Amino acid sequence: MLDLTNFVSDLSLVRQDAFIGGRWRAAQDRFAVTDPATGGTIANVARLDAAAARIAVDAAQDAYHDWAWGLPQDRSAALLRWHRLIVDHAEDLARIMTAEQGKPLSEARGEIGYAASFIEFYAEEAKRPNIESVTSHLSTAEMELWREPVGVAALVTPWNFPCAMITRKAAAALAAGCTVVVHPSAETPLSALALAELADRAGFPPGVFNVVTGNAPEIVGEWCADPRIRALSFTGSTEIGRLLYRQSADTVKRLVLELGGHAPFIVFAEADLDQAIDEAVKAKFATTGQDCLGANRFLIERPIYDAFVKGFTDRVKALTLGPGTDDRDLGPLMNEGAVRKQEDHVQDALAHGARLLTGGQRDPQGPLFYQPTVLADVPPDAKIFHEETFGPVAAITPFDAEDDAVRIANDTEYGLVAYLHSQDPRRIYRLSRALEFGMVAVNRTKVTGAPVPFGGMKQSGLAREGSRHGLEAFTDIKYICRDWS
């Protein structure tokens, strides 16, 4: 079993109580946080209830006025102090993340840098002027638009990126002048609590940043019903997003929903084949495939289909699998349900006539390790072509015409990201317009970052995170019309 006392240098970052109103809040009822590589318990975290969720909103509401109407330069300075502390403690934060989430250490280190970048970005945005003049259409009036914070924001975050999904939301909300209550996944609460510890060290006033651990339906359900929560930002499955959408209707909240993905990876015959294969491996197997941006359906033009399949399969066979602490290419999956989904999709694809080229089973290293898998000749009626796999299984199929590729790619309720490989500028333009996805990556995989408006179309979500557009959900526009006659 992984012992955090020997794995993390600053043990005060390993918190097991919730953080509300600037104080650590214990509970007799606790839940185990386990290492996915071994199944061993690494912490026992406070399981709070709806009453504690209300207390957290009380604290955030009490802190709101001073935070919202203080100088934006002060909010910026607090965010920059938080950013510096995260950078200074990056290695410990990465190790905490690997311990509870299972991702390889190198990926965890990359996520900490990514998480910190949002705080630095929004610390600068906090100081931008928020008054806009409007050319008056009335002869004796002058007009202005003010952007004001909406109030308390609830942030609900997933287990696959347990630091970055908090900072991407919280930095924008805090920069806008909102106070926040955060509910992290019960599978990865330690990363959120470590961020709370650093926010406290950064001098955030009590109640500005709160983390409530426990049962998600009870805590988040309470926040959905609370009219003091004016914005709710959620990253997770489309199914849960629909539920939160319904639960927030009675209080007409501002919603940011970053939901599921089902990314196509399209390669045309004129593409740079070696580059396409390299990027395909990245697009599929980062975070062991547990990424809403992960490529799920590989659509390859028939003249290069065999060459792509062989080159891609050879690369996948060379990938290493092991505990995140060993920093291999892939780590364990998060839970038993995730492994069963891989098994179900592989078995279904094979029953529909697909070919298994490598992997396709659990690995002897442990019950949550699933081998990187390649399926070829996957027919469109297989489950994996219609459901998000969220794991290390790649499904490949050929296409004959550009219109076919577009039709297959768009044949999904999801619309988060699409990957396109071509050297024809006219084709790139046509498909960039035709693909019904919020983001299109052309001849590369990595496209995200703090300046980027991250988000999808269709049932992949609402609104955008990152960039200046990430502030919009946390602000209201107030229109002032003054008579000067």
N, C-alpha and C positions, 0 to 999 in steps of 0.2 A: 504493500500500500504506500502511496506517495505521502511523505511526511512534509507538510508545508514548513515546519520549523527548520528543516534542513534545506529547503528549496527556495525560500524567500528571505532576503536579508533584513528587510524592515518589517517585522512581524506586526507592527501597529497598523499596517495596511490590511491585514487579514481580520476583518470585522465580521461578527456573526449576529449583531443586533441591527435593527432598523435605525434609520436616522431621521428624526422628526423634530422640527423646531430648534435645530442646533444641538440636540442631545441624542445620545444613543439609547434606544428603547428596547429593552429585553422582553422576553415572553417565556412563560413556562413551556408552552407548546412549541416544538421545534421540528424542522424537517432536515433530512440528511442531504448534503451535497456530495456527490460521488465523482471519482475519477473514472471517466468512461473507458480508459485503457485497462483498468484493473477491477472496476466495480467497488473499490474500497471507499469508505467514507473519509472525506477530508475536512468536513466542517458540519456543524449543526446550527442552522440559521433560524432566527425568530420567525414564527408563523403568526403574523398579525391578522386581524379580522376587520370587518366593516367599521367597527367603532374606531379603531386606530386609523383607518383610511379617512374618516371624518376629522379626526384630530389633526391629521396631516394637512388637510384642506384648511382647517382653522388656522394653523401656523402659517401656511402660505398666504392666506387672506390677510392675516395680521401684518405680515411683512410686505405686502404688496404696495401699499401707498408710498412708503419711503423709497422702496427700490424703483418703482415706476417713475416717480416724479423727482427723484434725485438727479444729479448731473449725469448725462450719458458718459462723460469722461470717467466718472467713478465706476460705472458698470464695466466700462472697457478695462480699467485698471484691474478690477477684481478678476475678470476673465483672463487677462494676461498673467496674473499671478497663478491662477489655476493651471493655465497652459504650461508655465515654467515648471511647476511642481510635477506635472504629468511627464514632461520631458526628462526631468531629473530622476524620476522613479520609473522610467520606462521598462527597465529590465525586470523589476519586481512585478509590475503590472502585467507584463507579458507572461511571466511564470505563473501568476495567479490564474490568468486566463487559460493557459495550457492545462493547468491542473484540473480545472472544472469543466472546460469545454473540449479538450482533447486535441486541438489543432497543433500542428508542429510549431516549435518555438519560433522558427524564422517567420512563419505567418503571423504568429501572435505579436512579435516585435513590429512587423509591418502594420498590423492593425492599430497598435498604440500610436505610432506616428501618424497614421490616418486619422485617428480619433482626435489627437492633439491639434491637427491642422484646422479642424472646424472651429475650435475655440479661438485660435489665433485669428482666423478669418473674420469671425463675428465680433471679436473684440474691436477690430477696425470698423466694421459696419455699424457698431453701436454709436460711433461718433459722427456718422453722416447726417447732414441736415435733413430734417423730416418735415419741413414746411415747403409747400409748393404753391406758387401763385397761379391764379387762373385769370385769363383775360375776360374782363367783365362784359356781359351782354346787357347790363343795366346801367343807365347813364349816371346814377348817383351812388353806385355801390362799388366796393372793392371786395375781392374774394380770395380766400386761402383754403388750402387743404392741409390738415394736420394728420399725421399718422400717430395713433396712440395705442398702447398695449391693450390687449383684450381683457386681461385679468389673469387668473390662475390657470395654468396649463397642466394637463395630465399627460404623461409620457409613458407609453407601454412598449417595452422593448423585448426582442427575441434573444435566443441563446446562441445563434450562430456568429453574431458580431456583438458581444456583450458590452464592449466599451464604445465602439464607433457609433452604434445606433443610439446610445445615450447622448454622446456629445454632439452629434449632428442635430438632434432635436433640441437639447437643452441649451446649447450655445446660442442658437437662433432665438429661442424664447427668452432667455435671460438678456440678450442684447437688446431685444425689443422692449424690455421692461416688465415682462411677465415673471412671476414666481412659479416654481414647478414642483409637482409631486410625481415621483417616478416609481413605476412598478416594473422591476426586472423579472425575467424568466426565473422560475424556481429552480431551474437546472443550472443557471449561471449567475447567482446573486452576488458572489464575492467580488466580481469585477465592479459592479455598481456600487457596492459598499466601500470599496477602495477609492473610487472616484469621489464618494461623499466625504471620506476622510481627508482627501486632498482639497476638496472645496472648503471644508472647515478650516484647514490650515491656511488656505488662501484668504481667509477673512470674510467669507460670505456671511452676511447678517443671518441670524437665526430665522428659519422659515423660508428662506429664499430657495434652497435646494433641499428637497426631502426625498428619502428613499424608503418605500414601504414594501417589505417582503411578506410573502404569505400566499394565500390561495387566490389565484387570479380572478375567478368568477365573482368572488365575494368583494374583493378590493376594487376591481375595475368596474364591476356592476354598481357599486356605491358611487363611484366618481361619475359614471354615466348619468346617474339620476340626480346628482348634485348640481343645482343651477349656478353655484359659484364657480364651477369648472367651466370656463368659457371656450377652451380649446382642448381637443384631445388628439394626440398624435400616436399612431399605432403602426408598428412594423410586424408583420407576421402573415399568416395564411389568409387567403381570400375568404375562406369559410368564417373565420373569426372576425375578419373585417366587416363582413355583412352583418354579423351579430351586433357588433359595436355600433354600426351605422343605425340599426333599428333601435338599440337601447339609448342612443343619444338624441333621437328625434324629438322626444318630449321637451327637452331643454334647448333644442336648436343650437347645438354646439358648432363651433368651427372645427372641421375635421381634416386631418392629414392622415391618409391611409396609404401605406406602402406595403402592397400585398404580393401575391404570388407571381411567379414568372414561369415561362415555358419557352425559353429562347431558342429560335432556330439559328443554326450556323450554316450559312449558304456559301458554297465554293463553286465558282465557275471555272471552265476549262482554261481560260486565259490567266487565271490567278497564279501567283508565285506559290507553287505546290509546297515547297519546303517551309516557307513562311506560314502558309495556311495550316500545315500539320502542327508546327510549333505553337501557333496561337490556339489551335483546337484543343491541345492538351491543357493549356492554361485555362481556357474557357470552361472545360469540363471538370477538371480535377482540383482546382483551387478550393480550399476549405473542405477537402474530401468530397466535393460535389454538393456540399450543404450551403448553397448560395442561391438566392433568388435570381442572380445574374448568370448562373451556371447554364451553359449550353445543354439543351436536352435533346434536340433533334438535329442531326447532321444531314444536310441535304447537299449531295455532291453531284455535279453534272456528270453524265454517264461517260464521256470520253476519258475522264481522269479518275473515275470511281475506283477501279481496281488498285491503281497506284496509291490513291489516298488511303484506302482501307488498309493496304499492306504497311505503308509508312506509319500511319497512325497506330495500328496495332503493335508494330515493333516498338514504338515509343512507349506505349502503355505497358507493355511487358517489362520494360526497364524501370518502371516506377517502383519505389520502395515504400513499404507499409510498416508502420510500427507506432509505438507510443509517441505522443507529442514531445515528451521529454527527450526522446532520441533524435528528434528533428529529422525525421524521414520525409518523403514527399507527401504521404498521406497518413492520417491518423485514424482513430476509431470513429464510428458514427456516434451520434449523441445518445440514442436510446434504442431499445429493442424494437419499437414501432418503426423506426427508420430502417433498420435492417430487414424487417419483414416486408417493407415496401419494395426494397431492392429485389428480394426474392420473388415477390409477386409479379413485378414488372418483367423480370427476366423469364420466369416460367411462362407467363402469358405471351411474351414475344416469341419464344421458342414454339409454343403451341400454334402460333399463327404463321410459322414457317421461317422465322429468323434463324440466322446462323450464329452460334456462340464461338467467338474467336479467341477469347482469353477471359480468365476470371469466372464469374458467375456463381460464386459460392462464398460462404464465410471462410475466414482465414483461421488457422489453428492458434493464432496469437491470443484470441479472446473472443467472447460472444458478440462484441460490438464491432469487430473488424470484418469488413467486407472487401473482397478483392476488387481492384480496378478491373472493369468489365467492358468488353466491346462486343456489340451485337451488330451484325451486318444484314442487309436485305430485310430490314424491318418494315412490315407492311403498314399502311396508314390506319388500319383498324385495330392495331395493337394498343393496349392501354398506355404504353410509354409515349405514344404519339399524341395522347390527349390529357395525360395527367402529369403534374410536376413530380419528377422522381426524387429530387433532393438527395442525391447520393452519387456514387462513383460508377454509374452505368451509362455508357454512350450508345445511342441508337443511330445507326447510319442507314440511309436509303438513297438510291439514285433518282435523278430527275432528268428529263430530256429537253425541256424548253423553259425559258425564263418565266413565262406565265404560270407554268406548273409549280415552279419554286415559290413564287409569290402566293399562289393559291394555298399551297400546303403550309407555308409559313404563317399565313394569316388565319388559318383554320383552327382558331383557339380562342377561348374567352379571355386569355391573358394578352397583355401588350406592354411588357416592361422593356425588354431589350432584344435586339436582333443583331447578329454578326454577319457581315458580308465580306467576301473575298473576291476581288475582281481587279483587273488592270485596265478595264474599259471605262473611261470617264463618263461616257453617255449612259452605260448600264448602271454605274454607281449612282448617278443622278436619278435615273428612273426608279431604281429600287429604294433609294433613300426616301423618295416620295411615296412609293406604293406600299411599303411595309408599315403595318398598323401597330407601331411600337413607339413608346415615348423616347427611346434612345436607340440609335443605330451606330454600331461600331464598324468602321470600314478598314479592313486590312490590319486590325489590331484587336486586342482584347481589353486592355485597361483603358477605361474612359472616365472613371469617376474621380472625384476630388472636391475639395471645399468650394471652388468657384462654379461647380457644375450643378444645374437644376435637375436633381435626381428624381425620377418618377415615371409612371407608366400611363398607358391608355387602357380603355375598356375596364375589365375587372382586375387590373393590376394596381388600381388605386386612384386616389384623389390628391391633387395639389403636388407641390414639389418641395424637396429638401435640399439644402445646400444653395449656394449662390445668394444674391440679393433677393431672389424670389422666395427663398426659405423663410424670410421675415414676414411674408404676406399673411400667412395663416395666423400669426400671433399679433397682428395689428388690425385696427379698424381705421377707416378714413373718416375724419370729422370735417365737415364743410362749414366754413365761417363766412357769412355775408354781412358786411358792415356798411351802413349808410354814412356817407360823408357830406351830404348836402347841408 
